[in-house]
Amino acid sequence: MNRMDSPLPTSSALPRAWWNHPAVAVVLMGLLVVVVLGIRWRLREFPLERDEGEYAYMGRLILEGGAPYGEAANMKWPGTWLAYAGIMSVCGQTTAGIHLGLLGVSLITSLLVFILGRRLCGTVGGAVAAGTHAVLALGTPVLGFAAHANHFVVVCALGGFVVLTGRDRPGLARVFVAGLLFGLAGLMKQAGVLFGLLAFGGLLWCEVKRAREAAGWSGAVLRLAALGLGGLAPLGATALWIWKLGTWDNFWWWSVVYAKEYASLLTPKEGLAWFEKGMRALLNGAPWLWGAAAGGAVGLFFRPALRAWRWGLVGFALVSFAAVCPGLFFRPHYFLLLLPAVALLAGVAVAEAADRLHERWPRWPVALLPLVLVMGGAFHAMWRERAVFFRLTPEQACRATYGYNLFPESMEIARYLRDHTAPDARLAILGSEPQILFYAHRRAATPYLYVYPLMEPQPLAIAMQQEFTQRIEAVDPDYVLMVGIEESWIRWPDSHMEIFTWLTGYLRRFHVVGLVDLHTDRPGDFRWFDGPTQDQPRSKWWVMVLRNNRLAPP
């Protein structure tokens, strides 16, 4: 981030009254972080959404000795599955346990942002950056209540920068540990690799400059090697683990062959529309905080004291944005990767404005004004979402955030399936709802945790549909869930529709035992049946629970 071989800029040396002391910023922004953590604690029972369901299900399989990319797979690298396995082994295999893990990650992230901000622009800037990030990462525009992979990418990447940067030249051990953290960031999600590449480029720049001045290259080569080896170690160890478990071919197919097709689905024009939608939600959610970040970005180029670390922060912001871009989908939680850079820029703006005001009016509390404005911006952002943050129950907050998606209803559906199946029963979900598998503590009939790939207009879709249907027929599951929610399928105009022809015939082997009608403004309506029924869904969005005809009546 900052130049590792240069002294950092310092704040004004003028005497400070208590109201202008940096400790005031630490206390105020610390209280802001505590409020955010309190909100996370209150909503720790927030129902799991799809991605969380995937991570939790895969994490449990790993804890039970299962192989990733074996009986369940996805194109993501397995770092977040492993992180969930670690969290659940400590906090429990529950919704609250997972979100307590996220609370811990959020607290560590705030601390790391504070340390980096303090190194860049002093204590005031670090405190503002930490508070700003805590608020932005909580908001519904980034789906901040869900423990997405991007939270784990951010905490690992920031940890790497904290270890690597500082006033002194890092030793080999420090560089290697930083590399490990960057490697973990990439393992959590492929886009996290970009932060490691930025760190390698920054270290190369600093070491080349030092080598030219000191006329020696041995230390530079050793440090670069240590960073590279540290970064490759988690990836190499994971690859060896997957190879020994015998699922390397599946891993390669999902994370390279299919991922390549997935990343090419959208045109630049379509990607721009996604980006505009995402950024509009972010800016509307916290306009003052984003305005402060914009001020910090401008101030970078007009304040001589910022020259020492100007390009480091610019590079960090650009790489953070690049990490949001793969595939051009710009989903809300992707923007979590950009928020540390935004928060640090807001810290720059407040720190520089406070210093200038203090230099001009050292005996007056006017230097508090930028801090007060940012505090106001943070509380304004929380006030806009006050119902979710402070009033609604976790289930109601989930409904307000995700609309008619069946995340709150998933627990009741899973409870029924758990009560009516043996522990070794297999379930087939005709939709993208892996959280039900986690809640029910049952395994899937097919490795496909989502049906999205089957609907995508890409050349592998037909083969994937065939594998999906063949696996289900071979397993002959006890229960099938038919999900009538567009967000659970995401059909494209040119999707291959052969799977629905198969469904028409295959579902004749089952009979309906449960119907759930979903709504945007209230809990779903459940109807359970003791035997076959002719009842049909009464809502536009619904879920059918179907029992295999070969089973005796319950």
N, C-alpha and C positions, 0 to 999 in steps of 0.2 A: 504494500500500500504506500507507505512513505518511503523515501530513499533510505535504505538501510545503512548507508555510510555517511549520513548527514545529520547534524543536530536538528531537532525539531523547532519550529517557530514557537516563541513564548508569548504569553499575554503581556499586557502592559504592566510595568513594574510600579505604577503609581499606587500609593496607599489606598486600601479599599475599606470602606465602611462595611458593617455587617450585611447590609442589604445588597451590596455588590459582590459579596464573597462567593466564590464558586460553590461552596458548600450549600448555598441556598438552592442552586440549580439541582444539585444532587438530591437534596431532600424533596423538592417539588416533583422532579421527574421520578424519583424513587417511589413516591406515593402514587404516581400515575401507573407505574409498573405493578404496584401492589393491587391497585384497583383492577387492572387487566387480569392479573392472576386470580383475584377474587371472582371475577366473572367466569373465568375458565373453571374454577372450582364449583361454582354454583351450577354450571351446565355440564358437569362431567358425565352425566347420564344421557347427553345428547346422542340420539340413535346413530349408529354407524351408517355411513353411506356406502356406495358401491366400492370405491377404491379402498376404503378402510376395511370393508368386508373381505376383499381380496387379500390384503396384507395380513389381516387377522387369521383368515383361513389358512394361508400358506405358512404363517408363523407357527400355527398349531401343528400343521403337518410336519414341519421341521422339528418341533419339540417332541413329536411322537416318532421321530426317526425316519420320516419320509424324505424322498429326494426331490428337490426342486426340479421343475421341468419334467417330472415323471407323470404322476396321476393328475397333476394340475400344472398349468403353465401360463405364461404371459410373456410379452416382449420385453418387459422391464428386467433389468439386472436385479439380483436377489438381495441387495443390501437392505432395503426397507423391510422385506420379509424377515431377515435376520434381526433387524432392529425391533420389530414387533415381537419376535420370539423372545428377545431379551427383556423387553418391557413386560410382557405377559408372565414371564418366569418370576419377575419381581413383584409386579402390581396385581397379578391375577388375570385370568382369561375372561375378562368382562369388559363391557363398554366403559365403565368407570375406570377400570385399571388402565385401559388404553389411553384414555384422555388424561389420567393422572401422569402417564408417561409424557404426553404432549405438554402438559403444564410444566414438567421438569425441563423439557427441551426448550420451551419458551423462556423460562427463567435463565437458563444457561445462555441462550441466544442474546437476551438483553444484556447480560454481563459482558459477553464478547463484543457486542456492538459498543458498549460503553468504553471498554478498554481500547478498541481501535479508534473510536472518536476522540478519546482523551489524548492518544498519541498524535492524532492528526491536528487537532485544534484546541486542546486544553480540556480541562474538566467540564466547563460549561457545555462545550460542543459534544463531549462524550455523553453527558447526561441527557441532553436534548435528543441526540441520536437514539439512545436506548429507549427513551419514552416514546419517541415518534415511531420507532419500529414496533414496539409492543402494541400500540394502538392500531397501526396499519395492518399488522399481521393477524389481528383479531377479527377484523371486519368481515361481513358477509360478501363484499365484493371480491375477496380472495378465498371465500369459504374457510375462514380461519379457524372454525371449531373442529374441522376434520383433520386428523393426523395424516396429512398427505406426505408423500415422499419428499416434497420440496422443503418441508420443515427440517428434515434430516440432512438434506443436501446443504442447506444454509448453515446449520450449526457445525457441521464438519468443515465446510470451507472457511467459515469465520475462525474456527479454532486453528486451522492451518495458517491463516494470515496472522493471527495473534502470536503464535509460536515463532513464525518466521521473521516478523518485523520487530523493530525496536531501535533503540539508540545504538546498541553495540552490534558488531558483526556477529551473526549467529554461528555457533560451533557446529561441528558435524552432527552431533547427537540431536541438537535442536532442528537442524535442517531435515534430518531423517524423520523425526517425529512429525514435522510439518508435512512432509511427503506422505506419511501414513494417513494423515487426516484428509489430505486432498484426494488420496486414493479411495478412502471411504466415501467422500462426497460423490465421486464418480460411480462407486458401487451402488449408492442409494438410487441414482438415476443417471442415465448416460450423459445427460447435459451437464452434470456436475464435473465432468472431466475438464470442461473449459476453465474452471477456476484453477485447477492444477496447472494447466498450460500457461495461464496468466502468471502464476507464481514462478514457474520455471523461466518465463521470459523476463520477469522483473529481476529475479536473482541473476540471470545471465547478464543483464544490462549493468547491474551494480558490480558484479565480479569482473567483468571486462574493464570497466572504468577503473576499478581498484588495481587490477593487474597492470594496466598501462601506467598508472601512477607509481606503483611499487615495483614494476618490472619483474613480476613473478606470476606464473599461471598455475602452480601446483595446488594452491589452496582453492582457486576458482574451480578447477576440474573436480577436485574432491567434493566440494559442496554441491555442484551440479549433479554429480553422480549420486550423492547421498539423497538429494531431493527426488531424483528420478527413480532410484531403487525403492525409496519409501513409498512413492506414489504407485509403483507397480506391484508392491508386495501384497496389498489386499486383493487386487485383481488377480494376481497370479495364484494366490492361495485359494481363492474362490474357484478359479478355473480348475485347479487340481482337485479340489473337493468334488466339483460337479463331474469331472472325468472319472474319478474313482467310484462315484455312485452310479455310473453308467448312463447318464443322461446328457452327455456332451452333445450328441447329434441333435437332440430336441432343443437344447439351449441354443445352439448355433442357428437352427431353423427359426426359432421364435425371435431371438434378439438380433439377428442379422438379416436373414432372408426375408422374413415377414416384416420386420421393422423397416427395411428399405422400402417396401411397397407402401406401408402405412405413411411414411414420411413424404410420399409423393402424391398423396390423394388430393390436396388442395392446390389451386392455382394461386399465384400471388395476389390476384384481385380478391379472391375469396378469403385469403389470409388477412388482407388488409381490412376487410369487413369485420372479421373476428377481432382484430386488434382494436379497431375503433370502438366496438361494443365494450370490450374489456376495459379500455382506458377511460371511456366515458363513465363507467360505473365507479372506477377508482377515483377519478377526479370529483365526481359528484359526492362520493362518500366522505372525503376528507380534503376539501379544496384548500383550506389554510395550510395544511401540512405539505401538500404538494406545491403550494405557492412558495413556502419556505425553502423547499428543495430546489425550486427553480431559481430563487434568489441566490442560494449557495452555488449553483452551477455557474451563474453569471459572475458571482464574486470571485470564483477561482481565477479568473483571468484579469482581474483588476486590482488585486491585492498582492503586492510584492512578497509579503511574508508567506504566502501560500505556494510560492514557486517550488519549494523543496519537495512537495508531495502532490503537486497539481496533476501531473500526468499519471501518477499512480492511481489517484481517485478517478480520473477520467477513464483510464483503462478498466478499472474495476466496474464502473457504471456500464461501459460498453459491453464487457464480457457478460455482466449480469443480464443485460438486455438480450444478448445473443443466446444465452441459456434459456430464455423464455421462448425463443423463436422456432426450434426444430419442429417440423411438420406444419408450422404456420396455423396451428389450431388456437393458440392464445386462450386456452381455458382459464377460468378465473384463478384457480390455485397455481397456475404457472407463474403468475406475477409475484408470488412469494419470493422468487429468486431475485427479483429486482428491488425488493423493499430495503435490504441493508444499504445499498448504494443511495437510495432516496433518503433514508434516515440520516446517513452520514452527511449528505449535502445539506439537509435541514440543520444539522449540527453546525456545519461550517457557517451557514447564514447567521444563525443566532450568536455564535461565538464572536464572529467578526463585527456584527452590529453592536453587540454588548461592549466589546473592547473600544470601538470608536466612540460610543456614547460615554463610556467611562473616562476616556481621554479628554473629552470636551467638557464634561460636567462631573468631575470626580467626587464632588461632595453631595451629589443629588442621586436619588434612586432611579434615574431615568434609564440606567443600563439594564434595569429589570424589565423594561418594556418589551424587548424582543422575546424574552422568556415567557412573559405573561401572554403575549400574542400566540405563541406556540401552544402554551397550556390551554388557552381558549380554543384554539383550533382542534386540539385533541379532545377536549370535552364536547366541542361542537360535533365532532365525528361520532362520539359515543352517544350524544343526545339524539342524533338522527336515527340511531338504532336502539333507542332506549327500551323499546318493548322487548326486543330479543334479549338484550343484555341484562335487563333488570326485572322484567315483569313476567314474561311467559315461562311456562314450564319447559323442560328440555324437549319434550315431544311437540309442544306447540311451537317452540322456536325452530325446530326442524321443519315443521310444516310451513312456517312463514319463510324459511330460507329456500326450501326445495320444492314447494308447491305440492302437487298431487303424487309425487314419487312415494313409494310404499315403505320408506325407511322406518317410520314409527310403527307401521303394521307388521313389519318383518318379524318382530319379536313374538307376536301372537301367532303368526303363521308357523314360525319355527317351534313354538311350544306345542302346537298341535302335532306337528310332524314328529317331534321327539317323543311325545306320549303315545303315538300310534305306530312306531317303527322300532325294530330291534337296533341295538347299537351299531351293528355292522351293515345296516341297510344302506342302499345307495339311492340318491335322489337325482332326478333330472330337472333342471330349471331351464325352461324355454324362455329365456330372457337373460338379463345381465344383473343378477341379484346375489352375488356370492355371500353377502352378509347373512342371508338366511341359512346357508350351510354352516357358517360359524356359530350362529345362535343355536341351531338345531343339534350341533355337535355330530353331524352326519357328513359322509363323504359324497362327492359328486360322481355321477355316472359317466362323465366325460371330462377330459382335461380342460375343456373350454369353460372358463369362468365367466366369460362374456360372449354374447352372440354378435357383438359389433363387427368382428372381422368377417363374419359370414355375410354381412350386408354391404360391406364396402365394395365399391366398384374397382376391384383390383384382381389381377389374374389368378391369385391363389384362392379366391373365395369359393369357387365351385368345389375344388378338392377339399377345402376345409369343411364345407357343408356335408360332403360325403363322409368324411371322417367323423364328424359330429353325429350324424344319424346312425352310422354303423356302430359307433361306441355305445350309443344309447340302446340300440336293439340288442347288442351282444350282452349288455349288463341286465337288461329287462328290469328296470328300477321298480321299486314298490310304489313310489309316488312320483307324479310329474306335476310341476307348477307351470301353468301357462300364463305368462305375464302380458296383459293387454295395455301396455304403457309405451308410447312412442319413444320416450327417452331410454327405455330398456332395450330397444332394437335399433333405433336411428337408421331407418331405411333411406337410402339414397334414390334419386330418380331412376338410376340405371342399376339398382341392386339386382342380383340374381334371386329369383323368387322360387326356385325349385324346392326349397326346404318347406315351404307352406303347402305344396302339393303332397309332400311326404307326411306332413303333420296331419292332414285331413284323414289319411288312412291309418296312421299309427295310433292316433288318439282313440280310435274305436276299441282299442284294447283296455281302455280305462273308463271309469265313470266318475262323475263330479261328486265330491264329498264336501266341498267348501267353495264359497264365493265371497270375495271381498270387493266391495264397491268403494272406490277412492274419490276423495273430494279435495278441493284446494283450500277449504276454510274450516274443516272439521275432521275428526278422526274417521277412518274408514268404517263401513258397515259390514259386519261379519255375519255370514249365514253358514252354519254347519249342518250336514245331513247324515243320517244314519245309514242311508242306502241311496241307490241311484235316484237322480232327480232330473226333472226337465226345466228347472229354474235357469234363468239366464241373467247375465249382468244387467244392472239397472243404471249404471253410470258409464260415462264415456271411457273411464279408466278403471281397470279391474284386474283381478287375479283369480284364476281358477286353480283349485287344489284337486287333483285327480288321483284316484286309487286304482291300482292294477286289478283287472278283473280276475286274475288268477288267485288273489288273496281271499280268504274267507271273510265274511262280514265282521266288522269290529265288535 
